[in-house]
Amino acid sequence: MQFSLGRQNFYNEIHQPDDQINLAKAALHIAQEEYPDLEIAAYLNSLDLMAAEVEQRLPIERYPLKILKSLNQYLYDDLGYSGNATDYYNPSNSFLNDVIDRRTGIPITLSLVYLEIAQRLDFPMVGVNMPGHFLIRPDFEDAGIFVDAFHQGEVLFEQDCEERLTQVYGRPVELQPSFTTPVSHKQLLARMLTNLKFIYLNRQDLPKALAAVERILLLFPDNPKELRDRGLLSYQLGYPSQASQDLEIYLAMVPDAKDRGMIRQLLDKMGSD
C-alpha cells in the first residue's frame, strides 16, 4: 500500500523508542494528512519561539509553581489560548497546526502545546489519562499538582481532581493511582487519533475515520477493537478483502466477544456475496 507523505512521516517518527518520539512532529504529521503542504519546521519553530519568550520571564528561583505561573500568564493572558468549548468537536481542535494558529483546542492538544513548551524549558511534564478529562503534571515523584490546559492552565491538587471526578460520575470517586499514571507518547498520540476517529464517525466521514483507525494501528498493531473497527469501516467502504481479514483476526483474538454473533454473520454474508 502506498502511504501519503504525512502517513510515511508519521510511521517513521513513531517507529523508535517511545521516549525518543518527538510528540510535536508526530502530531504535525497527523495534521499533514489533512494539510499535505504543511510546513512542519515552521510550527516547530513557533514552539521554540514561545519557549524562548517564557524563558525570559522565568524567575531566578525556578520553583514548579512559579514556572507554571509564568507559562500560564504567557499562554493564556498574553497569547489568549483558550479551550474551544463552543465548537468542541471541530476536527481543527485535533490538529496541532490549527491549535497554534487559532490559539484554541481541546484538552489533549492544548496539553501538547503546554508539554512541548515545558520540555524546552527543561521542566519535564507528562500527560495523565484522568477519566473524562486529559490533564498534565510535572514529571517528578509525588508532585501532587496537576494542570488543566483546557481551563486556562488551572493548577489542581489531588482533592480538586477528586471533586472533578465526583462531578463527572455523579458520586464520590476516590483518586486511583491509575488515574495519574503518565501516558506514553504513543498513548497520547492514539488518544488524539481516537478523538478524530469519533468526530469523523459522527459526521459519517468514513474515509477519514478509517484513516484515523489505520494510524492508531500503526501505533498499536494488535489492538483488537481497532482491528474490528478497521474491518467494519473497510466493509462499509467496499473493501471486502481487508474487512474479512481484520474481522477474522478480531474473532481469533477475542473469541468471547459480545459482538461475535454479529461479526460472524457479516463474515458469512461477505463469503456468500
BELRA-V938866 format. One record per run of one state. SS is the DSSP state (hx for helix, st for strand, lp for the rest). FROM is the first residue (numbers start at 1). TO is the last residue. If there is no record, write none. Layout:
BEGIN
SS|FROM|TO + SS|FROM|TO
END
This chain:
BEGIN
lp|1|4 + hx|5|14 + lp|15|17 + hx|18|20 + lp|21|22 + hx|23|32 + lp|33|39 + hx|40|57 + lp|58|63 + hx|64|78 + lp|79|81 + st|82|83 + lp|84|90 + hx|91|94 + lp|95|95 + hx|96|102 + lp|103|103 + st|104|105 + lp|106|106 + hx|107|120 + lp|121|124 + st|125|128 + lp|129|134 + st|135|138 + lp|139|144 + st|145|148 + lp|149|153 + st|154|157 + hx|158|169 + lp|170|176 + hx|177|179 + lp|180|181 + st|182|182 + lp|183|184 + hx|185|202 + lp|203|205 + hx|206|219 + lp|220|223 + hx|224|236 + lp|237|239 + hx|240|253 + lp|254|259 + hx|260|272 + lp|273|273
END
